[in-house]
Amino acid sequence: MSSSSAGTQPLAVLRLPPTARSAGEARRFLRGLLEQAGRGAWVDSAELALSEVVTNGVLHAHTDLVVRVHLRDREVEVEVQDANPVLPQQRGAADVEATTGRGLDLVAALTRDCGVRAEPGGKVVWFTVGDGDGPATDLDEHDLLAAWDIDGWDADPTPEMSTEMSSEVVLRGLPPTLWLAVREHHQALLRELVLYLAEHDTGTASAPDLTAADEARALVWTALTSVVDRAREQGTARSPLPPGHPASLPAVPETVDLVVHVPPRLGAAFGALQEALDLGERLAVADLLLARPGLPEVVALRDWVCDQIVAQLAGVPAAPWAGADQERFTDLVHDRVDPEHPQWDSSVVTGSDRGVVAADDANRIVAISAPLARTTGWDAADLVGRRVVALIPPALREAHVAGFTRHLSTGQAHVLGVALELPVLRRDGSEVLCHFLVERADVSSGRPVYLAWISPIEG
């Protein structure tokens, strides 16, 4: 479907830069027009929909925006044009608890009709709001939240690029569960980075190419979405968690050899993606973004993806992902933590006669009780400062990293307060099945601490 106003004269036009302030300016512009025209009943839905579309343009198009308003007797049609040809994508296999990726679904819920059309040198996202029985009327909070799962976003299909004009690369052994978490972290990090760069000078010679970075990220995601959707249709997707586990990681193939067709113009985009994400990680480590820094496996997997694509485009043979059970992920963290976590008394762990381990939000062990250290075959002093994955069997590490990354991104915590039975990895490589109960410690301020009460299952 295409906007019926294409080529007609708009009532008013507003030009906006790709900055954080543009959404607010667009809302005020539209509200003024509608109230002046006596269409106040349309304001709330139209204003919220326009805010979502403009914010999407700021975060993903990275170009100047043009807002055009067409006013008719029974509806208003609003168009937002940008100079980025990449069209919006449905979420496909995205996590149901992702904190991004639902803006256009919300627009679909708020408006009578909406869509996107490709134009030379860019695209136009449009919607209509007005009188009648459209979904823009009588939506309460419950309706809006439910609408986040709407699949009715109408997007004119992107013309398929001939694979003859692209270079084929293969990401051998890509772990879909972990990449879903990586993608969600990247969305949050790039969103925060766009907003940060709009207001701050990073002191670098030039800002990262966020348009190229976004296109590179979308290229891999589109390829993986097709593979995951096909596996689900064929019944070959599986949950990465043990039966009965309360977390909700999506069903996916265990690993895939992902084929990605890279157009010539995107050859350098994966270097831009690494540059942008490296900057985002540095800002996150410095607590300058709302997004938390990525866990080591998250950073390592995106580096491997980008490095593989760049290397294969240069003629280097494909090398498989080495997995999340690499020794470097279980070694002591470089910024080894003090056992006394700020604003938290570790004696509840170190003085306990039960098996218990405490970890911070960087997934680092900050304290462990003597009974649990004996169960695992470690000296307590040797475990403090290592990451929690040192106690997690290799087969479950990617699921753990994915689940914890989702927790950091969404705040959802399915395992807290739920009794579990899971294996624990001992220092000699053997495993012992244990009762688990994970809870969040009572910390008066500062970053959170998580306690896992663990006891071996006898027999």
N, C-alpha and C positions, 0 to 999 in steps of 0.2 A: 504494500500500500504506500502511496505517496501523498504528501500534503496537498490538499486541494488549493492552497494559496500560492503554490509555486508559480512565480511570474506575475503575481498580482501586486498592486500598490499597497504597502502597509500603512497603518495609521501612524506609527511612530517607529523610530529606529534608535537603538542605543549601542554604541561601540564600547567594548570593555577590554582592558588588558588581562592577561592570565595571572591575576593576583588574588590573594585571599579576600580582599575587600569587594571584589566584583559581585559576589553572590548577594551581598547586602544592597549594593547599589542597584542591581537588577530588580530585587524585590521592591524597593522603594519606587523605582520607575514604573513598574507594572501596577502597583497599588494605586499610585497617583492617577494613572490613566483610567483604571476601572472605576475608581470612586468619582472622578470627574465626569465620567460617562453615565453615572447612575447604576453601575453594575456591581455594587458592593457585595452582593450575595456570592459572587464568583471569586472574590479576592483571596480567601484563605487557601482554597485548593490550588488556584492558579499561582499564587505566590510561592507555596511550598513546592509545587512541581517545577517552577522556574528555578528555584534555589537549587534543587537537585540537579537539574540539567546543566546549569552554569557551573556548579561545583565540579561535576563530572568533567566539563570542558577544561576547567582550571587544572584539575589533577591529572588528566590523561591526554588532552589535546596539546597543552603547552603552547597554544597560539592565541592571538587576539580573537575575541568573540564578537559577533554581531547579533543583537537581539532585535527581532522584528515582530510587531504586534498587529494583527489583523482583527478588527472589531466588526462583528455582524449583529443582526437583530437578536439572535438567540444563542450566540456563542462567541468566544474570543479564541483566536488561534495564535499561538506563540511559537516562533521559530528561533533557534539558536544555531548560528553558523560558526564553524571553525575551519581552520586550514590544515587539519590532520585527516588523511583519508581513511584511517583505521576506524571501522564501524564498531559500535558497542556489541558486546558478546553476552549471550545468556550464560548463567553460571555453570550449566552442565554438571560436571562431577564435583563442583565446589562443596566444601563442608557446610552443613546446615547451620553451623554456629559461626560462620565467618563474619567478621565485623565489617567487611566491605563487599561490594558486588551486588547490592540489592537496590541501589538508587533508582534504576530504571524500572524495576518491578514496582517500586513505590509510586513512580510517575504513572504507570499503567493503572494502579489502583485509584489514584486521585483524579484521573482525567476521563473524559468521555472517549477520547481516541488519541492515539499517539503513534509515533513511528520515527524512522530515520531514513534518509535518502542520501546516496552518494552524489556528489557534484564534482565537477572539475576542480581539482586542487583542494578538496576537503569534503565536508558533509554538513547536513542540516538535521538537527534533532527537533521534532515539533510535537505539539500536543494541543488539544482543544478542551475547553471547559465552558459550560453554559447551562442553560435551562434543560429540563427534560429528566429522563430516567437514568442518566449516565452514572457511573460509579463515583463521580465527584460529589454527589449529594449524600448527606446523612451518614458519613463514615465516622464511626467512633474509634477510640484507641484500639480496641480489640480488632476491629476490621482492618486497621492500618497494619497492625502487627501480622495478622493472618495474610495480608496481601503481599508480604515479602516473599511468598512462595509462588506468586503468580507467574505463569510461563507465557503470558499473552503479549509480551513486548514484540512489536512488529518492526522488524529490521529488514530492509531490502538486502538480499544476499550480496556479500562481497564477491566481485568477479574472481573466479579461480585463476590463479597464476599458473601458467604452464610449467610443469616440472622440468621441461627441457631447458627452461630459462633459469632454473635453480640448481644449487648444488646439494646433493644428498649427504647428510651426516647421520650416523647411527650412535645413539647413546646407549651403550650396551650395559644391561643390568640396572637400568634406572629403577629405583624403588618408588613406586607410586605413592605409598602411604607417607613416606618422608617428603616427597616432592609436594604433596598437597599442603603439608605444614610449611614447607619452604615458600611456596607460592603465597600463602596467607600472610606469612611474616613479611615477604617482599611488598605485598600490597600495602600493609600498614606502614612499613618503613618509607616507601616511596611517597605515599600520601603525606606523611609527616614532613618528609624532606622538601616536597614542593612548597608546603606552607612555610617552612622555616626559611627557605631560600628567598621567598617573596618578601621577607622582612629583615633578613640578616645578610651580611657579607662574610663569607667563610674565610676570606683572606687568601684564597687560591687564585691562580692566574686566570682561570676561566671556570664557569659553572659547568657541571656535567650535562651532557646532552640527554635530557630526560625524555624527550620524544623518542629518540632511538632506543633508550633503555626500555621504555614501555613496549615498544614494538617487538624487541627481542624477547622480553618476558612473555608477551602474548603468543608469540610464534610457538614456543615450546609448549605452553599451556594448551593451545588449540590442538596440537598434535597428540598430546597425552589424553585430552578429553575424548577424542575419537576412539582411542584404544580402550580406555576405561569403559565408555558407554557400550562399546561392542562386547567387551568381556561380560558386562552385566546382562546384556541381551542374551548372550550365549550361556549364561549360568556358570561361567568360569571365574567370576570375581569372588573373593573370600574375605572375611573379616581378618585383620591382622592380630586380633586379640584372642586370648583363650576363651572358651565357652563360659558364659555367665559373667564375664567382665562387664561392669556397668558403663564404661566409657562408650562413646558412639563414633569411633573412627569408621569411615565409610568402607564398604566392601570394594576391593580392587584386586587386580592381578598381583601376585607376589612380586614379580619383577617383570620388566618389559625391555626388549631391545627397541627403543623408540626411534623411528625414522623421522627426521625433520628435514624439510626442503627449505633451504635458506636462499632467498632471492639475492642477487648480487648487491643490491643497494643496502642490504642488512648485514653484510659481511663484518663491518666494523661495529655493529650495534651491540654485540655481546661484550666487547671491550668497554663500551659506554655503560652497559648494565653493571659490570663489575665496578667501574669507577663510581657510579651513583650509589650503589649499595655499600661500597667501602666507606664513602663519605657518610652515608646514613648510619652505618654501624659505629663510626667514630663519634658522631653526635649523640647516638643513643647511649654509648658507654659513658659519655660526659653528662648524661641526664639532661640533654638539651631537647630531646624529643619525648613524646608520650610513649612511643613504641619502645619496648625493651630490646636490648641487644640480642642477636641470634645466638642460639647454642652452637657449639663448635661443629656439630654434624651438619647443621643448617647452613653455616658458612662454607664448610668444606664441600657439600653437595652442589651448591650453586657455583662455587669456583670450578669444580670438576665439569659441570655442564658447560659453562662458558669456555673453559680451557679446551675441552674436547671439540667444541664447534669451531673455535678459532684454529686449532691444530689441524683438524680434518680438512678445513677449507684450504689449508696450506699444504695438503698432501700427506699428512702424518696419519698412519693407521689408527683405527679406533682402539682405545684402551678401556676396559670395563671399570665400573664403579667398584671400589675396593671394599665397600660395606661399612656399616656403622660399628663393627666390632674391632676396628683398628686400635692398636695399643695406644696411639697418641690421644685417643679420646678418654682413656682411663688414667693417664698419667696425672701427676700433680698439676694443678692449674697454675699458670705462671704467676698470677697475682694471688698467691696462696692466702687463704683467709685466716684471720685470728680466731681461735676457738671461741673467744668471747664476742659473739655477734652483738653489734650495737643495740641497746635497749632490750636485750634478751639475756636471761640468766641460763647459761648452758648446764648448770648443775642438775636441772631436772632430767638431763640425759646422762651426763658423766657420773652422777651419783645413783643412777637407777640400778636396781637388781634385776630388771627385766631387759629384754632385747629391744633397743630403740636407737634410731639414728635420726639426726636433724640435718636438714639441707636448706640452703637459701634459694632465692629465686633465680640464681645463676646455675642451679642444679649442682651446687658444690656441697660436699659434706662439711658441716661446721662442728659436729660433735657426734660421738657414738659411745654407747655404753659398753662396759667391759664384757657382759654376757654375750652381746651380739658380736663383738669383735672376736670372741672365742669361737662362736658358731661359724663365722666366716673364715677363720684361720688367719686373720690379720691382727697386727698390733694396732691398737686404737690410734696411736700417734701417726702411724703410716697411712691411715685412711683419711684423717682430717686434711682437707685441702684437695683431695681427689674428687672427681665427679661421681654422682650417684650411679652412673652406668657401670662403675667398677664392681657393683654388686648385682647387676642385672645380666642374666644369660644373654649371649649374643643374639639368639633368635628373637628376643623381645625388645632389643635396644631401639630399633627404628620406631616401633610402636610407642615406646616410652617417650622418645624425643618428640615424636609427632604429637602425642597427647599433651605433653608438658608445654610445647610451643603453642598449641591451641589454647591451653589454660592461660598462658601469658597474654595472648592476643584477645581472648574473649571474656576471661574471668570465670568461665564455666569450669566446674570442678566435680565431675561425676564420681570420683573415687573417694572424696573426703567423707569420712564417717561410715564407709561401707566395708564390711568384713570381706576379705578376699583370701584366696589360697593361690599363692604364686611361688615359683621357684626362686631361690636366691643363689647367686654364684659365689662359690668359695674361692679362696686365693689359689688353690691347687687346680682349679678348673672344674671341679665337681659341683653338683647342684644339690640343694636341700629344699624340699617342699616346706613352705612355711605359712602360718596364719599371718595376715597383714591387717593393720588398721591405720589409715593415714588421716592425720588431722592437721589443722593449721594452728600453730602456737599462738599464745596470747602475747602479742608484741605491741607495746604501747605506741611506738612510732617507728619510722624507718621501714625498710623492706621486709617482706614476710619471711617467716621460717616455717618449715613443714616438718612434722614429726611422723615417722613411720614406726609403729609398734610391731615388732616382728618376733615370732616364736616358732621354732621347728615343730612340725607335725610328727608326733611320735609314731614309730612303726613304719 
